[in-house]
Amino acid sequence: MKQQLRSVSMVLAFLAGGFFHEQLAPFEWWLPIGICVMLSITFIGLDVRKLRPVRMHFWLLLSIQALGVGSWWLAKLAGYPVLAESLYYCAAAPIASASPIIVGLLRGNVEFSTTAMVLSQVVFAIVTPFILPLVVHGDSLGYLELMGVVAYQIFIVLGIPAILSVVLRLTYPPCQTWAPKLKDASLGIWVVNLVVLTAGGVERIIERGYSFHDMWPMMLGAALVCLIGFTAGYRLGYPDLKRECSQGLGQKNTVLTLYMAAQSYASPLAYIGPVFYVFCHNMANAIQLALAAREKR
């Protein structure tokens, strides 16, 4: 039921952001705040004692980076730098906080998925400032300047929630019980973020006069990356962790991805890829859940 609500909310968020883009686009200042609050709720509720890295986590995290850099490199080698940037945003994003929930519904190893989700945020925060300045197409800033900008933005949306959650857990241990009570609030913030991100994206498309001809390569690329991520993860984790690794390579923190793709240093057209990826990975989740329900009967 919760996953169905997320899917319906996603569609409504896209529609609201698309129809009211002119009125809502100026509220993009809200995005880092919304991401911080969402991740703070997630981090506060984590039971650190259950985070047990195993060898498969290393291969999963390495695969995420390989898929991101590999997708970017192949598209750039083929002569499509904007598409390459778009594919990187889709493939290299950390694992979504909803992934352990989906794995639980699929009767998988929730502890493995939770550990993978947390570690992926850490890896993303460490490596992205070094890689993204090489990926961004046509930015006027130098490598070191852009690395500093990216590092600062990642610290705002990932570092602050992590520090805040640690401080709260140390000074007020009962705060760990807040996370389950705030799940609906987190879903609401996720919807608001999608509305604002969609409005900002539509506004950019209209301002620059992009046509469907300009956007379809980004959409097709996002769908291919999503398909490769879910299927390659299934093969990577076969037989014991196939669902968990499939989610790890396919289920992305799309709000964070879209936030990065919406920055001034990013190519505006590259934003289309991660927007469409939101639809793709939710469809993949729906298919997985439907297949799991059929197996259960």
MARKE-227427 format. One record per residue (C-alpha): residue in one letter; z, x, y. Coordinates in steps of 0.5 Angstrom, whole numbers, padded with zeros to 4 digits, always signed. Each point is the difference from the previous one (the first is absolute). Layout:
% MARKE-227427
AZXY/...
This chain:
% MARKE-227427
M+0000+0000+0000/K+0002+0006+0005/Q-0007+0003-0002/Q-0004-0006+0002/L+0004-0001+0006/R-0002+0007+0002/S-0007-0001-0002/V+0000-0007+0004/S+0003+0003+0006/M-0005+0006+0000/V-0006-0005+0001/L+0004-0004+0006/A+0002+0007+0003/F-0007+0002+0000/L-0003-0007+0003/A+0005+0000+0005/G-0001+0007+0002/G-0007-0001+0000/F+0000-0006+0004/F+0005+0002+0005/H-0002+0007+0001/E-0001+0000+0007/Q+0007-0002+0001/L+0004+0004-0005/A-0004+0006+0000/P+0005+0003+0006/F+0006-0001-0005/E-0002+0006-0004/W+0006+0004+0003/W+0004-0004-0005/L-0003+0003-0006/P+0004+0006-0001/I+0006-0004+0001/G-0002-0005-0005/I-0001+0006-0005/C+0006+0003+0001/V+0004-0006-0001/M-0003-0002-0006/L+0001+0007-0003/S+0007+0000+0002/I+0001-0006-0004/T-0003+0003-0006/F+0003+0007+0001/I+0007-0003+0001/G+0000-0004-0007/L-0002+0006-0004/D+0004+0002-0005/V-0001+0008+0000/R+0004+0001-0006/K-0006-0004-0004/L-0005+0005+0003/R-0002+0004-0006/P-0006+0004+0001/V-0004+0002-0006/R-0006+0004-0001/M-0005-0006+0000/H+0002-0001+0008/F-0003+0007+0001/W-0006-0002-0003/L+0000-0007+0004/L+0001+0003+0006/L-0005+0006-0001/S-0005-0006-0002/I+0001-0004+0007/Q-0001+0006+0004/A-0006+0002-0004/L-0003-0007+0000/G+0001+0001+0008/V-0003+0006+0001/G-0005+0000-0005/S-0003-0007+0003/W+0000+0003+0007/W-0004+0007-0003/L-0005-0004-0004/A-0002-0005+0006/K+0000+0006+0005/L-0004+0004-0004/A-0005-0006-0001/G+0000+0000+0008/Y+0004-0006+0001/P+0006+0003+0004/V+0003-0007+0003/L-0001-0003-0007/A+0004+0006-0003/E+0006-0001+0005/S+0000-0007-0002/L+0001+0002-0007/Y+0005+0005+0001/Y+0004-0006+0004/C-0001-0004-0007/A+0002+0005-0005/A+0005+0005+0003/A+0005-0006+0002/P+0007+0000-0003/I+0002-0005-0005/A+0002-0007+0002/S+0007-0002+0000/A-0003-0006-0004/S-0002+0004-0006/P+0007+0000-0003/I+0000-0007+0001/I-0007-0001-0004/V+0002+0005-0005/G+0006-0005-0002/L-0004-0006+0000/L-0005+0004-0005/R+0006+0002-0004/G-0001+0007+0001/N+0005+0006+0002/V+0003-0002+0007/E+0004+0006+0001/F-0006+0005-0001/S-0004-0004+0005/T+0006+0000+0005/T+0000+0007-0001/A-0007+0001+0001/M+0000-0004+0006/V+0005+0004+0004/L-0003+0006-0002/S-0007-0002+0002/Q+0003-0001+0007/V+0003+0007+0000/V-0006+0003-0002/F-0004-0004+0005/A+0005+0002+0006/I-0001+0008-0002/V-0007+0000-0002/T-0004-0005+0005/P+0001+0004+0007/F-0003+0006-0003/I-0006-0004-0004/L-0002-0005+0005/P-0002+0004+0006/L-0005+0003-0005/V-0002-0007-0002/V-0001-0004+0007/H-0007+0000+0003/G-0001+0002+0007/D+0007+0001+0003/S+0000+0004+0006/L+0007+0003-0001/G+0001+0007-0004/Y+0002+0000-0007/L+0007+0002+0002/E+0001-0005+0006/L-0002-0006-0005/M+0004+0003-0005/G+0006-0001+0004/V-0002-0007+0002/V-0001-0002-0007/A+0007+0003-0002/Y+0003-0003+0006/Q-0003-0007-0002/I+0002+0001-0007/F+0007+0002+0002/I+0001-0007+0004/V-0002-0005-0006/L+0002+0004-0006/G+0006+0005+0002/I+0004-0004+0005/P+0001-0006-0006/A+0002+0006-0005/I+0005+0003+0005/L+0002-0007+0002/S+0001-0003-0007/V+0004+0007-0002/V+0005-0001+0006/L+0001-0007-0001/R+0001+0001-0008/L+0005+0006+0002/T+0004-0004+0005/Y+0000-0007-0003/P-0002+0000-0007/P+0000-0008-0001/C-0006+0000+0004/Q-0004+0002-0006/T+0001-0008-0002/W-0004-0002+0006/A-0007+0002-0003/P+0000-0006-0005/K+0002-0005+0006/L-0005+0003+0005/K-0006-0001-0005/D-0003-0006+0004/A+0001+0003+0006/S-0004+0007-0002/L-0005-0005-0002/G-0001-0003+0007/I+0000+0006+0003/W-0006+0002-0005/V-0003-0006+0002/V+0001+0001+0008/N-0003+0008-0001/L-0006-0003-0004/V-0002-0005+0006/V+0001+0005+0005/L-0004+0006-0004/T-0005-0005-0001/A-0001-0002+0007/G+0000+0007+0002/G-0006+0001-0005/V-0004-0006+0002/E+0001+0002+0008/R-0003+0007-0002/I-0006-0003-0004/I-0002-0004+0006/E+0001+0005+0005/R-0004+0005-0003/G-0005-0006-0003/Y+0000+0002-0007/S-0004-0004-0005/F+0001-0002-0007/H-0006+0006-0001/D+0005+0005+0003/M+0006-0003-0004/W-0002-0001-0007/P+0000+0007-0002/M+0007+0001+0001/M+0002-0007-0003/L-0004+0002-0007/G+0003+0007+0001/A+0007-0003+0000/A-0002-0005-0006/L-0002+0007-0004/V+0006+0004+0002/C+0005-0006-0002/L-0004-0001-0007/I+0000+0007-0001/G+0008+0001+0002/F+0002-0006-0005/T-0004+0002-0006/A+0001+0008+0001/G+0007-0002+0000/Y+0000-0004-0006/R-0003+0006-0004/L+0005+0005+0003/G+0006-0004-0002/Y-0003-0002-0007/P+0003-0002-0004/D+0008-0001+0002/L-0001+0000+0008/K-0007-0003+0000/R+0002-0006+0005/E+0005+0005+0004/C-0006+0005+0001/S-0005-0005+0002/Q+0005-0003+0005/G+0001+0007+0003/L-0007+0001+0001/G-0003-0006+0002/Q+0006-0004+0004/K+0000+0003+0007/N+0005+0000+0006/T-0006-0004+0003/V+0004-0001+0007/L+0002+0007+0001/T-0007+0002-0002/L-0003-0005+0005/Y+0005+0003+0005/M-0003+0007-0001/A-0007-0003+0000/A+0001-0003+0007/Q+0002+0006+0004/S-0004+0002+0006/Y-0002+0007-0004/A-0003-0005-0006/S-0007-0002+0000/P+0000-0007+0001/L-0005-0002-0005/A+0004+0003-0005/Y+0006-0005+0001/I-0005-0005-0004/G+0001+0003-0007/P+0008+0000+0000/V+0000-0007+0003/F-0005-0002-0006/Y+0004+0004-0005/V+0006-0005+0001/F-0004-0006-0003/C-0002+0005-0005/H+0006+0002-0003/N+0003-0007+0001/M-0005-0003-0004/A+0001+0006-0006/N+0007-0002+0000/A-0002-0008-0001/I-0004+0002-0006/Q+0005+0005-0003/L+0006-0006+0001/A-0005-0005-0003/L-0002+0005-0006/A+0008+0001-0001/A+0001-0007+0000/R-0005-0002-0005/E+0003+0006-0005/K+0007-0003+0001/R-0003-0007-0003/
